[in-house]
Amino acid sequence: EYIVAPYGGCDVLVIAGMDRDATRSAAQDLIDQL
């Protein structure tokens, strides 16, 4: 979920998977694309 500047400062990106390993994998995939 991407939340655009909820407090007028920085944007927020929330990454959540079914468990710790799924979340870690999703975050790593995103980092690899950046």
Biopython code that builds the backbone (N, CA, C, O; Angstrom):
import numpy as np
from Bio.PDB.StructureBuilder import StructureBuilder

atoms = [
    (1, "GLU", "N", (0.856, -1.173, 0.000)),
    (1, "GLU", "CA", (0.000, 0.000, 0.000)),
    (1, "GLU", "C", (0.897, 1.229, 0.000)),
    (1, "GLU", "O", (1.868, 1.301, 0.753)),
    (2, "TYR", "N", (0.568, 2.180, -0.839)),
    (2, "TYR", "CA", (1.341, 3.418, -0.944)),
    (2, "TYR", "C", (0.477, 4.563, -0.444)),
    (2, "TYR", "O", (-0.611, 4.794, -0.972)),
    (3, "ILE", "N", (0.943, 5.272, 0.554)),
    (3, "ILE", "CA", (0.198, 6.377, 1.150)),
    (3, "ILE", "C", (0.966, 7.663, 0.866)),
    (3, "ILE", "O", (2.101, 7.832, 1.314)),
    (4, "VAL", "N", (0.340, 8.562, 0.121)),
    (4, "VAL", "CA", (0.999, 9.809, -0.269)),
    (4, "VAL", "C", (0.969, 10.805, 0.883)),
    (4, "VAL", "O", (-0.098, 11.221, 1.335)),
    (5, "ALA", "N", (2.149, 11.178, 1.347)),
    (5, "ALA", "CA", (2.379, 12.216, 2.360)),
    (5, "ALA", "C", (1.231, 12.387, 3.360)),
    (5, "ALA", "O", (0.554, 13.415, 3.353)),
    (6, "PRO", "N", (1.009, 11.391, 4.215)),
    (6, "PRO", "CA", (-0.130, 11.469, 5.127)),
    (6, "PRO", "C", (-0.047, 12.627, 6.123)),
    (6, "PRO", "O", (-1.074, 13.099, 6.611)),
    (7, "TYR", "N", (1.141, 13.076, 6.418)),
    (7, "TYR", "CA", (1.305, 14.161, 7.392)),
    (7, "TYR", "C", (1.998, 15.371, 6.778)),
    (7, "TYR", "O", (2.573, 16.199, 7.484)),
    (8, "GLY", "N", (1.934, 15.461, 5.448)),
    (8, "GLY", "CA", (2.529, 16.597, 4.766)),
    (8, "GLY", "C", (4.038, 16.502, 4.608)),
    (8, "GLY", "O", (4.666, 17.457, 4.150)),
    (9, "GLY", "N", (4.627, 15.388, 4.970)),
    (9, "GLY", "CA", (6.075, 15.219, 4.865)),
    (9, "GLY", "C", (6.421, 14.186, 3.824)),
    (9, "GLY", "O", (6.344, 14.451, 2.625)),
    (10, "CYS", "N", (6.798, 13.026, 4.271)),
    (10, "CYS", "CA", (7.227, 11.950, 3.383)),
    (10, "CYS", "C", (6.073, 11.010, 3.055)),
    (10, "CYS", "O", (5.131, 10.857, 3.833)),
    (11, "ASP", "N", (6.171, 10.378, 1.871)),
    (11, "ASP", "CA", (5.223, 9.335, 1.508)),
    (11, "ASP", "C", (5.564, 8.082, 2.309)),
    (11, "ASP", "O", (6.668, 7.959, 2.839)),
    (12, "VAL", "N", (4.616, 7.159, 2.395)),
    (12, "VAL", "CA", (4.803, 5.929, 3.162)),
    (12, "VAL", "C", (4.486, 4.742, 2.266)),
    (12, "VAL", "O", (3.478, 4.749, 1.559)),
    (13, "LEU", "N", (5.333, 3.731, 2.291)),
    (13, "LEU", "CA", (5.088, 2.493, 1.565)),
    (13, "LEU", "C", (4.988, 1.369, 2.582)),
    (13, "LEU", "O", (5.903, 1.167, 3.380)),
    (14, "VAL", "N", (3.870, 0.630, 2.558)),
    (14, "VAL", "CA", (3.657, -0.477, 3.481)),
    (14, "VAL", "C", (3.732, -1.770, 2.681)),
    (14, "VAL", "O", (3.018, -1.940, 1.693)),
    (15, "ILE", "N", (4.603, -2.681, 3.113)),
    (15, "ILE", "CA", (4.737, -3.983, 2.470)),
    (15, "ILE", "C", (4.398, -5.038, 3.508)),
    (15, "ILE", "O", (5.031, -5.105, 4.561)),
    (16, "ALA", "N", (3.402, -5.860, 3.214)),
    (16, "ALA", "CA", (2.993, -6.896, 4.164)),
    (16, "ALA", "C", (2.699, -8.189, 3.420)),
    (16, "ALA", "O", (1.972, -8.197, 2.427)),
    (17, "GLY", "N", (3.270, -9.274, 3.907)),
    (17, "GLY", "CA", (3.021, -10.586, 3.338)),
    (17, "GLY", "C", (2.291, -11.464, 4.333)),
    (17, "GLY", "O", (1.953, -11.030, 5.434)),
    (18, "MET", "N", (2.052, -12.701, 3.935)),
    (18, "MET", "CA", (1.336, -13.635, 4.815)),
    (18, "MET", "C", (2.134, -13.959, 6.069)),
    (18, "MET", "O", (1.568, -14.253, 7.122)),
    (19, "ASP", "N", (3.460, -13.900, 5.942)),
    (19, "ASP", "CA", (4.330, -14.183, 7.080)),
    (19, "ASP", "C", (5.639, -13.423, 6.889)),
    (19, "ASP", "O", (5.809, -12.693, 5.912)),
    (20, "ARG", "N", (6.546, -13.601, 7.817)),
    (20, "ARG", "CA", (7.814, -12.863, 7.777)),
    (20, "ARG", "C", (8.588, -13.125, 6.486)),
    (20, "ARG", "O", (9.134, -12.196, 5.890)),
    (21, "ASP", "N", (8.637, -14.378, 6.057)),
    (21, "ASP", "CA", (9.399, -14.710, 4.852)),
    (21, "ASP", "C", (8.775, -14.102, 3.597)),
    (21, "ASP", "O", (9.492, -13.619, 2.721)),
    (22, "ALA", "N", (7.442, -14.123, 3.505)),
    (22, "ALA", "CA", (6.762, -13.538, 2.347)),
    (22, "ALA", "C", (6.971, -12.029, 2.309)),
    (22, "ALA", "O", (7.170, -11.451, 1.240)),
    (23, "THR", "N", (6.925, -11.399, 3.466)),
    (23, "THR", "CA", (7.145, -9.954, 3.536)),
    (23, "THR", "C", (8.573, -9.614, 3.142)),
    (23, "THR", "O", (8.801, -8.670, 2.385)),
    (24, "ARG", "N", (9.531, -10.373, 3.647)),
    (24, "ARG", "CA", (10.935, -10.138, 3.310)),
    (24, "ARG", "C", (11.158, -10.305, 1.812)),
    (24, "ARG", "O", (11.866, -9.508, 1.198)),
    (25, "SER", "N", (10.564, -11.329, 1.227)),
    (25, "SER", "CA", (10.716, -11.578, -0.203)),
    (25, "SER", "C", (10.108, -10.448, -1.031)),
    (25, "SER", "O", (10.711, -10.005, -2.008)),
    (26, "ALA", "N", (8.927, -9.981, -0.652)),
    (26, "ALA", "CA", (8.279, -8.884, -1.378)),
    (26, "ALA", "C", (9.104, -7.608, -1.279)),
    (26, "ALA", "O", (9.256, -6.890, -2.267)),
    (27, "ALA", "N", (9.633, -7.324, -0.108)),
    (27, "ALA", "CA", (10.456, -6.129, 0.074)),
    (27, "ALA", "C", (11.736, -6.230, -0.758)),
    (27, "ALA", "O", (12.159, -5.250, -1.370)),
    (28, "GLN", "N", (12.345, -7.404, -0.779)),
    (28, "GLN", "CA", (13.574, -7.585, -1.548)),
    (28, "GLN", "C", (13.305, -7.435, -3.042)),
    (28, "GLN", "O", (14.105, -6.833, -3.758)),
    (29, "ASP", "N", (12.175, -7.984, -3.520)),
    (29, "ASP", "CA", (11.809, -7.836, -4.932)),
    (29, "ASP", "C", (11.659, -6.362, -5.300)),
    (29, "ASP", "O", (12.116, -5.934, -6.360)),
    (30, "LEU", "N", (11.025, -5.594, -4.430)),
    (30, "LEU", "CA", (10.849, -4.162, -4.688)),
    (30, "LEU", "C", (12.194, -3.443, -4.709)),
    (30, "LEU", "O", (12.445, -2.625, -5.595)),
    (31, "ILE", "N", (13.052, -3.737, -3.752)),
    (31, "ILE", "CA", (14.378, -3.113, -3.692)),
    (31, "ILE", "C", (15.172, -3.432, -4.955)),
    (31, "ILE", "O", (15.867, -2.570, -5.491)),
    (32, "ASP", "N", (15.067, -4.670, -5.426)),
    (32, "ASP", "CA", (15.790, -5.070, -6.632)),
    (32, "ASP", "C", (15.324, -4.286, -7.865)),
    (32, "ASP", "O", (16.099, -4.080, -8.799)),
    (33, "GLN", "N", (14.064, -3.851, -7.866)),
    (33, "GLN", "CA", (13.523, -3.098, -9.002)),
    (33, "GLN", "C", (13.916, -1.623, -8.966)),
    (33, "GLN", "O", (13.839, -0.939, -9.987)),
    (34, "LEU", "N", (14.332, -1.132, -7.814)),
    (34, "LEU", "CA", (14.649, 0.297, -7.693)),
    (34, "LEU", "C", (16.015, 0.638, -8.239)),
    (34, "LEU", "O", (16.421, 1.799, -8.207)),
]
sb = StructureBuilder()
sb.init_structure("model")
sb.init_model(0)
sb.init_chain("A")
sb.init_seg("    ")
for serial, (resi, resn, name, xyz) in enumerate(atoms, 1):
    if name == "N":
        sb.init_residue(resn, " ", resi, " ")
    sb.init_atom(name, np.array(xyz, "f"), 0.0, 1.0, " ", f" {name:<3s}", serial, name[0])
structure = sb.get_structure()
